[in-house]
Amino acid sequence: MNIVFILIVAVPIAEFILEQYLVHLNKTMWSDRLPEKLVGICPEEEYRKSQHYQKDCYGLSFWSSLLSTSVLLIMILFGLFSIVNGWSAKITGEHPIWTAILFFAIIGAGSMIIALPFSYYQTFVIEKKYGFNRTTVKIFFMDALKSALISVVFGVPILWLVTWFYYKTGTSFWLYAWGLVTAFSVFINFFYSELIVPLFNKQTPLGEGPLRTKIEEFSHKSGFAIKNIFVIDGSKRSTKSNAYFSGFGSKKRIVLYDTLLADYTDDEIVAVLAHEIGHYKKKHIIYSMILSIVLNGLMLFLFSLVVDNPNFSRALGSETSSFQLGLVAFGILYSPLSTITELLTNYLSRKNEFEADKFSAEWSDPKQLASALKKLSIKNLSNMTPHPAYQFFYYSHPPLLQRLERLE
C-alpha cells in the first residue's frame, strides 16, 4: 500500500466519475422542443433524432467505459499485470526486450477483445438504426484485422528500439526514443494517404468536370497550387460526409468523401475545400505536429525520471522492477496531465477551425460554407447544443452555432 498504488487506483476512478459528470451536464442541454436559436437552421424532427442518436451513443459509451475501468482496476488490485509479465518472461526465456514486447502484445490483444463487441454494436446496431451504416460484417472484421496488423508492423519495431535504448543507455533513453517517435510521426504525416489509407479505402483522382474547374479556379485565385485532389469511397462504410487535408510539399493532397460529392453542391464543396486549404495556408498542420512532438518529448522525459522507481512495479504486484510495468504505472499516473494537454490541444484546434473558416469566408462565399456546415451537422446528427464544460473538455471543433455566428 504505497502512494503509487493508491494513485493508480484513484486516477481511473476519478477519470470515470469526471467523464460521467460531463456527460450528465451535456444531457441537461437537451430539450423536447427545438431551441429557439436553432429555428431556421435545423428541422425539429432532425433535432429530436439527433438527441436520440446521442443518447444511444452515450449509453454504449457508459458501459464501454465502465467495463474498461473495471478491468483495469481488477488488473491492478489482483496483480494481474505482474502475472502477465511473469508469463511473458517465461515464454521469452527472460529476454528483457522480447518480454516487454510480448507483455504489451498480450495487453493490447486483451484491450482489442474488450473493445471489439462495443465497436460491433456501435456499427451494426446504433449506426444502422439511424441510417448511417453501410459496413458489411466482412469489412468490419477485415478492418479490425488490418488495424491489428498495422499495430504489429509499426508498433513492434518501435517498441523494440525504445526498449533497447533503455537497456543500453539508461535514463537518457528518452532522447533517443523521442528522436525515433518524431521521425515516425513526420513519416506518417507525409505518407499516410499513400501507405495507410489504401489498405482500407480506394482513392481516385477527381475527374474533369464543373467541380474540378471551380476548384482549380479557386486554387489559382487563392494562390494555392493543388493538383492532388482525390475522392475516397467512404460510402462503403457510412453515409456520413467529410473532407481532409494531408501531407506536405509534393505529397500534399485534398481528400473528399464521395458522400460529400453526392449530397452537396459544387459551391458548398469549394467552400469546404477552402476551409481545408485554410488550415494549410495558416500552417495549422505544421504547428500541430510541432506541438505533438514537444508533448511527446515532455512525456518521455517525465517517464525517464521515474522508470527505475521500484514503487511503480511494486504497485502492480511485482517485487522486481521492469521497463514495461513501469510504463504501465506511469501511463496511468500521466493520464491527468494528458487530460490537461488535451484541453490545450482541443482549444488550439477550435481556434484553428475558426481561422480556417475565416480564410474560406475571405476567399469564397461564406454563405456556401455556412450552408455546408448546417448540412454536415444535420446529416451527421451532431449535438448542436453541447454544454460549455463538455465542449471545453472534448470538442476539437467549435459547435455549429458558434461557427455560424463567426461567419455572419
N, C-alpha and C positions, 0 to 999 in steps of 0.2 A: 504494500500500500504506500508507494511513493507518490510524490506530487505529479510526476509524469503520468502515472497510471490514472490518477484522479482526473487529470485534464483530458486524457484521450478518451475517457468515458463521458466526461461532461460536454466536450465540444460537439460530438454528433447529436446528443440530446438537445443541446441549446440551438443548434442549427435547424433541427427538425421543428422545434417549437416556433422559432422565428419564421420559418418558411410557412407554416400553417397559419400563423397570426397574420402575415402579409396577405395570404390567400383569403382569409376571413375579411380583412379590410377591403380587398378588391371586390368581394361579393356584396358588400354593403352599397356599392355603387350601382348595382343592378336595379332595374325598375320594371314594373309590369307594363308601363306605358312608355312610349317613345319620348326621351328627354327633349325639351323644347329646343336645345341647341343643335339637335340632330334633325329637326324638321327641315325637309327640303334636301337633306343630304342622304339619309338612309330610310328606306321604306320600313314601316312599323313591323311588318311581317318578318323582314330580314333581320331587324334588330332583335326580335324575340328569338329567332332561330339562332342568332349568334350567341345569345345568352345560354340557350340550351346546349349548344356546342361547347362553350366554355365550361359549363357546369359538368358535362360528361368528361372533359379533359382533366379538370381539376380533381374529379373523383378518382380517376385512374391514377393520376399523379400522386394522390394521397396514399393509396395502397402500395404503389411502387416505392415511394419514399419511406413508408413505414416498414416495409419488408427489408429494404436495403439497409436502413438504420438498425433494425433489429438483428439482422445477420452480422453486421459489423460489431455490434455490442456483444453478441454471443461469441464471435471470434476472439474478441479482446478478453472477456470475462473468463472464458474457459481455456485460454491459452492455445487456441487453435492455430494462430499464426505460427507459434513456436513449433507445434506438431507438424504442420506442413513444411516448415523449414527443416525439421529433422528428417522427414521423408525424403525431401529433395537432396539433402546431404548424403543419405544412404544410397540413393539411386545413382548419384554422380560420383560416388567414392570420395565425398567431402572436398571435391574441387571447388574452391570458393566462387569462381566466376560462373561455372555451369550450375552450381547450386542456386545462385541468385537468379539466373535465367529460368531454371525450372520452377523455382518458387513463384516468380511473377507470372509464369505461364499458367500454373495451376490456379492462382488467384484470379488472373484475367479470364480464364475459361469459366470459373465459377461465377464471376460477375456477368459474363455474357449469358450464361444459362439462366440466371435470375432475371435479367433484363428482357430476354427474348419473348417470353409469354406476354409481357406488358406491351412490347412493341407490336406483337401479332394482334393483340386485342385493339390497340390504337388504330392499326391499319385496316383490319378486316371487320371490325365492329363499329367503332366510332366514325372513322373516316368514310366508311361505306354508308353508314346511316345518314350522313349529311351530304352524300353525293360527291365526295372528293376522290375516293379510292378507285384506281384503275389497275392496281398491282395484282398480279396473279400470285398464287402460293409459291409457284416455282421461282418467280422473280424475287419474291421476298426472301426465300431461303438461300438463293444464289447470292443475293446482296449481302446477307449475313456471312456467308462463306467467304466471299471476296474480301469483305472488310476484315475478317479474321486473318486471311492470308496476307493482306497488306500490312496488318499489325505485326505479323511474324517477319515478313520480308524486311520491313524497315525497323521494327522495334528490336528484334534480336541483335542485329549488328550494333545498333546504337547503345543498347543496354550492356552488351558485351564490352564495348570500348569504354563506356563510362565506369563500369566496374573494374576493368583492367587499369584505368587511370588511377582509381582509388587505391588499389593494392600496390601499384608501382610508385605513386607519388605522395601518398598520404593525404592530408587535409588540403593540400594545394591542388587536388584533383579537379576542384570546381572550375579552375581556369581552363583546363583542357576540355572539360565537359561543356563548358559554356561556349567555347570555340566550335566544338562539334555540333551542338544544338543550333547555334547560329548559322553555321554553314548549311545544315539540313533545312532550316526554315527558309533561307534565301533560295535554296534549290527548289523546294516545293512551291514557293511563290512564283518562280519562273516557269516551272514545267507542270504545275498541277493540271491545267486544262489539256495538256498533251499526253500526260502519263496516267493520271488517276481517273479523270472523267470518262475517257473512252472505255474503261473497264465496266462502267455502269450505264453510260448513255451514248447515243450516237450524235455527233455534232456535224452539221453540214453547213457549208458557206451559204450565206443569204443570197438568193438568186437575184438576177436582174428584174427590175420592175419599179413601180411607183415608190414603194417604200425605200428601196436601196437608193433610188435617185434623191429622195428627200434627205436621207441620212448623209449622203455624200455632199449635198448642198449645205447641210448644217455643218458638217465636218470642215468644209472649206471656209465657211463664214466664221466659225469659231476658232480657226487656226489650229485644229486638232486633226492631224493626219491619222486616219484609221482605215486599214484595209481588211483587217481580220474581224469580220462580223459573222458570227455563227448562230445557227438555230439548233437548239438542243431538244430532243424528243422527250421532254418532261411529261407529256400527256400519257406515256405508257405506265406511269405510276400514280399521277394525281392530276386533278383538274385545276389545281392552284397555279397561279402565274408568278413569274419572277424574271429578273434580269440581273446580270452582274458583270463586273469588270475584273480581269485578272492579268497577271504578267507585267513585265516591264520591257521597255525598248522594243526590239523587233518581235518580242514574244507577247506583247500586249494584245488583248482581244476582248471584244464585246460579245457576250453570250445572251441570246434572247430565248426564252422558253417558247415552244411552239404554241402553247396555250395563250401566251401574250399576243401572238400574231392573230390568233383566231378570234379573240374577244375584244380587241382594242383597235381604234382607228389608227391610221398611219401617223397622224399628227400627235396623238397621245403617245405612241411608241417613240417618236422622235423626242418628245419631251422627257420620257423616261430615260431614253438614251443620253440625253443632255445631262440629266442628273448623274448618271454613271460616269460620264466624261468629266463632270464637275469634280468628282472625287479624285480623278487623276490630275486634273489641272491644279487643284488645290493641294496636291501632294499628300492627301489623306492616307493613301496606301503605304507610302514610304514612312510617314510619321508613325502610323500604327505598327508597322513592322519594327521600327526602331524602339518604340515603347515596349513591345513584346520582348525584344532582345534584352533590354535593360531589366525588365521584370524577371526574366529567366535567370539573368546573372545574379540578381538580388536573392532569388530563391536558392540557387545553388550555393551562393556564398554563405547564407544562413545555415543551410544544411551542413556545410563543411565545418561549421563551428560546433556542431553537436553530434556529428555522425559517430564519433568514438565514445560518446557518453554511455556508460553501461546501463544507466537507468532507462534508456529508450528501449533496449532489447529486453531488459528485466520487466518492464511494464507490460510487455507482450508475452511474458511467461518463460523467457529464456535467460539462463544464467550466463550464457556466452554471447558476447556482442557480435553482431554481424551487420554488414552493409545493408542487406535487404530488410531486416527487421527495423534497423534504424531509420531507413527510408519510409517504411510504413508508418511508424510512430511520428516521424517528422511531418509526413503528409497530412496526418490528422491534425496535428498541432498548428500547422501552417494554414489550415483552412480559414480561420478567422481573418488572417492577414490577406489571404487570397480573396476573400469577400470584399475587403477594403479596396484592393487593387481592381477588382471587377467593377466596383462602384465608380472608380476613376475612369476606367476604360469605357464603361457604358455612358458616362457623362460626356466624354470626348467624342464618342460615336454619335450621340444625339446632336452634339454641336456640329459635327461634320455633316450630318444629314441636312441640317438647316442650311449650311453653306452650299451644299450640292444643290439643294432646292433653289437657292438664290441664284446660283450660276445658271441653272436651267431656265429660271424666270427671266434672266437678263438676255439669254441667247435664243429663247424660243417663247412661245405663247404660254404664260403662266396658267391661263385657264385650261389649257390642254393637260398640263401636269396635274392640276387640281382635279380635273375630271378622271384622270388615270388613277390617282391616289384614292379617290372615292370608290371607283370600281374595284381596285385591289382590296380595299378594306371590306367592302360588302361581299364580294365573291369569295374571299378567304375567311369570312365570318370572324374578322378581327374584333377584339374588345375595343370599342371606340371611346369608352368612358372609364379608363383604369383609375384606381385610387392613386393619388400622388406618391404615396410611400411605396406601393408596389411598382409603380413606374420607375421610381428612383433606384430601386434595387435591381430590377430585371430588364428594363427596356433598353435595347441598344438603338432603337429608332423612336423618334417622338410620336405620340399618338396623332391620329388623323386630324383632330380639330386644331391642335397646335400648329401643325404644318399648313393647314388651310389658312389659319389666321396670319401666319407669316407671309404666305403667298399673296394674300389680299392686301 
